[in-house]
Amino acid sequence: MSGWIYLITAILLEVTGTTFMKISNGFSRLLPSCLMVFFYILSFSSLTMALKAMDVSTAYAIWSGVGTALVAMIGFWYFHETVTMLKLICIMLIIAGVVGLQMASA
């Protein structure tokens, strides 16, 4: 169970780091750039702890897939990026893949 807590934490930290990556405006803003690095270090540390209890194939796929879907949602909501049906379908396919991996590893 602690592997899942570490993995969820890693996902949330990675999403936060990626959000600050966008806000940093290509490293032209110091504070968001520093926060991006800080959150990525914490995310990888938490992912490393999750890997002590989980298979790397499953954990990394979930970390990257859920993170990708969440960042896309933040892009739509916070950064006002264009939402298209194709984008939504692709995000749903990512989520379906993550669920499928979880079911296969259970």
Sequence and secondary structure as in RCSB ss.txt:
>XXXX:A:sequence
MSGWIYLITAILLEVTGTTFMKISNGFSRLLPSCLMVFFYILSFSSLTMALKAMDVSTAYAIWSGVGTALVAMIG
FWYFHETVTMLKLICIMLIIAGVVGLQMASA
>XXXX:A:secstr
 HHHHHHHHHHHHHHHHHHHHHHTTTTTSHHHHHHHHHHHHHHHHHHHHHTTTS HHHHHHHHHHHHHHHHHHHH
HHTS     HHHHHHHHHHHHHHHHHHHHH 
